Every structure is written in structure tokens, then in C-alpha cells.
Amino acid sequence: MASQAQPDLTNASPAHGARHVAIIMDGNGRWAKKRLLPRIAGHRAGVEAVRRVARAARDLGLECLTLYAFSSENWKRPANEIADLMGLLRHFIQADLDEFHANGVRLRVIGDYRALEPSLVDLIERAVTRTAANSGPIIAIALNYGAQDEMLRAARHLAEKAAAGRIDPNEIGVEHIDAALDTADLPPLDLLIRTSGEQRLSNFMLWQAAYAELYFTDMLWPDFDERALAKALDAFRMRDRRFGGL
């Protein structure tokens, strides 16, 4: 494969205009298969890509990076693969939390993560609490996340408030739904990236992506790095975002 010109990272800055980038991290299995390795090897390489991109997000001036780590549909995978993924998540938090905290990163989790194994839920919540007062960029991890489930939970929350008389159903607006979503206190989504050549959202941030720019790359997730992120941000900077206007 011919090498591609890489963007100069020294030219990538908050001038790209993106505050919040989300990534559908796809292609770990294919990466491993190409190398005749077991799928867990691809997931391990994918964790290394998470580390690279999380550091790059800070260097490139992003306020928030949201990563689709485990979907509500991923429970359909073989039990041993799910166990491997949860083990990698546990190790990632234990191994990298000190670095994130030292760099002022705030960890967030979106999705129904409390359905995970109790000791893992406790580990996640302690990590989120430890970094909550930091003032640096947000790294949001989507765990047991599905956008349809998120919107359903938001609708139920608003319905309960309406039934209790705390809100008039006729006054419910976009801002009320925004406030009921898992991403309520995150910046608006600017750019959604998907790796591995697939071009679908796979039940990820459907509400938030209403006016986000979409960026698809054939690169498999374990190969994604700071230069690939900078290239995506360069492409974002060239987009003409009209939000329904002229």
C-alpha cells in the first residue's frame, strides 16, 4: 500500500474548531485476522490506540473525546470475548488512571454501565470520582451504550416528571431531551469518526449526531494514531457547517 502524506501535527491546533469528537473504534478483529492472530490480540492493540488518541486529543486542544468501547449489542458476542474485553477495560483503568489524573483529564462514562459486573462498576465509579474535579479535557467512555436505549431512558425520565406534575408535557423541548441524555454536561458533538471502512452509526450518539460532521476512514482502529486524528480534524476544518441555514 502506498504511503499517504501525513498532516503536520505542529499545524493542528484548536483552530480546527472542534470541541467534541466521538469515535466508533472498529476493526480490532480484522486487524488481528490479517496478522493470523487471535481476536484478543486485536483488542489489546486497540487499547494501545486508545492511549495514543487520548493523549493526542489533549495535545490537539479537544475539550471532549468520546470513545465507543462496548455497545449494548456487543453482549451477542461469545462469552470468552466479552470476558476478555472486560478484563482489558479493568486493566486500562488500573494502569492509566494515574496518568489521566496527573494530566488533568476528567473521565466520564455514558451508557448503562451499572449493568456490568459489580466490582468493575465500583472501579469505574471510583475513577470517575477521582478525576471529577480536574479541569482538563474529558475522556468519555461509552460502555453498554446504545443510542436508542439512551433516548428511551430519557423519554421515560421526562414521562415520569410529567406524570408527577413537575413538567408540562406541552412545554417539553429539545433542551429537555438534551438534559435527560447521558451526554447532558458534555459539549455538543462536532465530529464523529468511524474506522475500518464501515459507513454506519451502529446505534451510537444518534441524537447528538444530528448536525455533527461524519468522517469515515478505511484505517483499522489499532492503526489509528495522533496523525490520523489530526488528519480527521483537518478535514473537519474544511467543512462548511450551516446547521440547516444557507
Secondary structure, DSSP 8 states (H G I E B T S, - for coil): --------GGG-SGGG--SEEEEE---HHHHHHHTT--HHHHHHHHHHHHHHHHHHHHHTT-SEEEEEEEETTGGGS-HHHHHHHHHHHHHHHHHHHHHHHHTT-EEEEESSGGGS-HHHHHHHHHHHHHHTT--S-EEEEEEEE-HHHHHHHHHHHHHHHHHTTSS-GGG--HHHHHHHSTTTTS----EEEE-TT--S-TTSSTTGGGG-EEEE-SS-GGG--HHHHHHHHHHHHT----TT--
